[in-house]
Amino acid sequence: MDERNTGSGPGHVEALFESSVGRGLVHKLSLSEVFLTDFVQMGPGRFAAGAQWPRWHVFYGSSDGLPDSALMAETLRQSVILLAHRNGVPMDYKFLMPRLGVSMEEVKLDPSIPTQLSMELELRDVKLSAGTPAALTVDATFMVGGETIGRGSAGARIVTPAGYERFRRSAVVEQPQSRGSLLKASVVGHSTARNVMLGEEVRPSVWPLRVDTSHPIFFDHPLDHVPGMLLIEAARQAVRAAIGRPEADFSRFEAEFVKIAELADPVELAVTLPDAGEPDATAEPGRQDSVQVRVLNGDEVLMILQAAVWN
């Protein structure tokens, strides 16, 4: 394990940004979708990492300079996978993430330069199977120029290729079916229909999921199920449609993945907004009351996302 101190003070690491980590270490094929750069160990269970967010991205991006919640979540996801592999998980093992959450500070980022992040990562709750991590949790603090811009936490279950095959044996892996019109891109803050994850509203505050397995971000490599990051983005788009704010973003969210969403499942997203007459006493300044998004296959809950939205 690489263990070093490159900063000016004890325990301080200035993450390097000269190149990306290996694509395989974060389960990506496209170099442009690898956001992590340097990675060093600071002590038992403590790590520092660098990441770079581009000035412009074909999918992720904030119109107001605040950190993009989905981009921060993807950076955390990559950190979990990288940490697992650097701690002995073979490259062909499979990952399932039962939960992932992030929270952002109201900090404006400079849009004229790529955002260089320093991350403090803590690895905890590691469970071993035959000496290899089978489950773990990663807590992350995201900083730019020494200022904290957000925090996150995610858990992972890790299974052998044979274990994953047994787990998926009963799944019917089919391609998504075309099911009607897409929601207008402008309603969910995008300029192209390819980035729309929802169909037209089918019932009040309920939208059907639309899955494009050729999407270059969410299907950077072939998958036999709907990826969690696509479900998180679909939830964000559903909230945008529900509140009528195409630019809206989460100031924080916690996603619990209950069951895998199959590619051919007729999945719907149901949004529950706070009661206008009962404001949330826990809401922070600048953050709208909590909203909930349930990802459903019929009566079966696949994912629950609790979030707050920037005002």
Secondary structure, DSSP 8 states (H G I E B T S, - for coil): --B---SSSTT------SS---GGGGT-S-GGG--EEEEEEEETTEEEEEEEE-SS-SS---SSSS--HHHHHHHHHHHHHHHHHHTT--TT-EEEEEEEEEEE-S----TTS-EEEEEEEEEEEEEEETTEEEEEEEEEEEEETTEEEEEEEEEEEEE-HHHHHHHHTT---------S-B--GGGGT-SSGGG--BBS-SBTTEEEB---TT-TTTTSS--SS--HHHHHHHHHHHHHHHHT-TT--EEEEEEEE-S---TTS-EEEEEE---TTS--TT--TTB---EEEEEEETTEEEEEEEEEEB-
